[in-house]
Amino acid sequence: MIDITNVGGLIVLICDVWAIVSIFGSRASGGKKVLWIVLVLLLPILGFILWLIFGPRADRGRG
């Protein structure tokens, strides 16, 4: 049987991995990337929410 906390933890893990990959792909400076990654790793839920609102985004291919 799947426990709801396991599912919630998996969702947080997926979101944090997505955020870290996006941070690596962004044009932010190296220091800002490190700061955001540390924030997401140390505070997984709050760090992810802050990244969604304020963080750098990965560049998308444009044409």
Summary of the structure (lengths in Angstrom):
residues: 63
radius of gyration: 13.2
end to end distance: 46.4
largest distance: 46.4
contacts: 153
relative contact order: 0.19
helix: 71%
strand: 3%
